[in-house]
């Protein structure tokens, strides 16, 4: 009996924690979402009017960090460079973090635009982000129509509707900020959640 009581207590604790997170997100949703929408870096990165000067098919690019170690990898079926603003347009992009001291993270979408000296990667159409599980944290999966990756800051954010799955918990909201360095994810406006207790071991 004590084992079942302990499992029920653990399930109740998980539900309470999720409810607290949802309430906190709802209380802070308005001003945070307005702040997200106010930032210009979340606006659609428009293709420049100038013509591209080169393209690469089935490419793979590794960005190195200040210490000389690889930070992240970008690949895709095609990359087109626009010299007018030194931006890149990528078809079927895949971005993978390579920092072994942080949870592994991967993002992929239909297309992407790389802007602002490669400090911003705008991912459009079926944009997904996955983060591996860590001790005490379940793996995470995000889906949205648009995600903005700031690779140097290890931040992914959006002001669009987003669906998030963490273990048996499913959350939906409008506006999101995920920090891979701290493993903290915040959902903002219209947050809804669904929690399914893990199957009990017999």
Order of alpha helices (4+ residues) and beta strands (2+ residues): alpha-beta-beta-beta-beta-beta-beta-beta-beta-beta-beta-beta
